[in-house]
Amino acid sequence: QVQLVESGGGLVQAGGSLRLSCAASGRTFNYAMGWFRQAPGKEREFVAASRWGDANQYYVDSVKGRFTISRDNAKNTVYLQMNSLKPEDTAVYYCAADRHGLGVTAMGEYDFWGQGTQVTVSS
């Protein structure tokens, strides 16, 4: 079973930046990797994903142009670079892995989840 360890969350002012990291315990070269977030009282939503066998990256419209997902296979780590942060980005952010390599936007497509890391953007 793959274990995902997240880091990089914190408190930042609006307009600032954070980079989230998610390190996997095993090799995930053929996995799809995704980021989701959940604000208090809200449903968990898709944020960004990197699909195995596809060079394209996928983003929810609200973060497109501000967030970037990337992978470092040598470190078996996925990142989410978040720029121009807004208060509405405040949420717990989760990384996820789909061993089938096909998952993109749907939570049910992912097999493994990280513990979550809190991102708080102040006004």
C-alpha positions as semicolon CSV with decimal commas, in nm:
position;residue;x (nm);y (nm);z (nm)
1;Q;0,000;0,000;0,000
2;V;0,128;0,343;-0,095
3;Q;0,161;0,602;0,178
4;L;0,149;0,972;0,095
5;V;0,313;1,231;0,320
6;E;0,221;1,594;0,269
7;S;0,394;1,913;0,376
8;G;0,410;2,281;0,292
9;G;0,081;2,415;0,420
10;G;0,058;2,724;0,635
11;L;-0,070;3,077;0,675
12;V;-0,012;3,329;0,398
13;Q;-0,147;3,671;0,306
14;A;-0,362;3,721;-0,001
15;G;-0,142;3,748;-0,308
16;G;0,127;3,531;-0,157
17;S;0,256;3,188;-0,257
18;L;0,298;2,842;-0,111
19;R;0,433;2,515;-0,247
20;L;0,278;2,192;-0,126
21;S;0,469;1,865;-0,143
22;C;0,347;1,507;-0,135
23;A;0,603;1,228;-0,107
24;A;0,504;0,869;-0,183
25;S;0,648;0,569;-0,001
26;G;0,674;0,367;-0,321
27;R;0,743;0,438;-0,684
28;T;0,449;0,595;-0,862
29;F;0,579;0,639;-1,215
30;N;0,266;0,484;-1,362
31;Y;0,023;0,653;-1,121
32;A;-0,201;0,947;-1,179
33;M;-0,147;1,208;-0,908
34;G;-0,399;1,466;-0,801
35;W;-0,470;1,744;-0,555
36;F;-0,806;1,806;-0,392
37;R;-0,918;2,054;-0,129
38;Q;-1,196;2,087;0,124
39;A;-1,304;2,406;0,296
40;P;-1,506;2,399;0,621
41;G;-1,866;2,308;0,548
42;K;-1,790;2,245;0,182
43;E;-1,759;1,937;-0,035
44;R;-1,416;1,818;-0,131
45;E;-1,330;1,945;-0,477
46;F;-1,078;1,869;-0,746
47;V;-0,789;2,114;-0,784
48;A;-0,519;1,972;-1,012
49;A;-0,397;1,644;-1,156
50;S;-0,117;1,484;-1,356
51;R;-0,221;1,172;-1,547
52;W;0,017;0,887;-1,625
53;G;0,096;0,859;-1,994
54;D;-0,032;1,209;-2,060
55;A;0,190;1,515;-2,057
56;N;-0,109;1,741;-1,998
57;Q;-0,198;1,887;-1,661
58;Y;-0,553;1,942;-1,545
59;Y;-0,692;2,220;-1,326
60;V;-1,020;2,342;-1,193
61;D;-1,106;2,674;-1,358
62;S;-1,079;2,872;-1,036
63;V;-0,705;2,799;-1,000
64;K;-0,597;2,786;-1,363
65;G;-0,315;3,031;-1,426
66;R;-0,229;3,050;-1,055
67;F;-0,154;2,689;-0,954
68;T;0,089;2,445;-1,113
69;I;0,118;2,072;-1,050
70;S;0,452;1,903;-1,113
71;R;0,624;1,571;-1,043
72;D;0,979;1,475;-0,956
73;N;1,006;1,104;-1,027
74;A;1,356;1,079;-0,882
75;K;1,216;1,195;-0,547
76;N;0,881;1,024;-0,599
77;T;0,716;1,351;-0,507
78;V;0,437;1,562;-0,648
79;Y;0,413;1,937;-0,591
80;L;0,146;2,201;-0,608
81;Q;0,284;2,550;-0,657
82;M;0,020;2,803;-0,553
83;N;0,065;3,166;-0,653
84;S;-0,157;3,473;-0,620
85;L;-0,344;3,308;-0,338
86;K;-0,691;3,429;-0,248
87;P;-0,891;3,392;0,074
88;E;-1,126;3,155;-0,108
89;D;-0,831;2,917;-0,153
90;T;-0,838;2,851;0,222
91;A;-0,892;2,478;0,271
92;V;-0,734;2,151;0,371
93;Y;-0,543;2,026;0,069
94;Y;-0,508;1,655;0,000
95;C;-0,286;1,472;-0,242
96;A;-0,409;1,149;-0,398
97;A;-0,276;0,868;-0,616
98;D;-0,450;0,646;-0,869
99;R;-0,251;0,329;-0,936
100;H;-0,442;0,276;-1,261
101;G;-0,294;0,597;-1,397
102;L;-0,623;0,727;-1,534
103;G;-0,784;0,929;-1,259
104;V;-0,824;1,301;-1,315
105;T;-1,109;1,495;-1,155
106;A;-1,318;1,236;-0,968
107;M;-1,232;1,145;-0,609
108;G;-1,354;0,790;-0,660
109;E;-1,083;0,725;-0,917
110;Y;-0,805;0,760;-0,660
111;D;-0,680;0,474;-0,441
112;F;-0,455;0,646;-0,188
113;W;-0,483;0,972;0,001
114;G;-0,255;1,188;0,209
115;Q;-0,342;1,318;0,554
116;G;-0,412;1,670;0,432
117;T;-0,235;1,998;0,497
118;Q;-0,402;2,322;0,600
119;V;-0,370;2,628;0,379
120;T;-0,503;2,953;0,522
121;V;-0,505;3,273;0,319
122;S;-0,572;3,589;0,516
123;S;-0,734;3,907;0,386
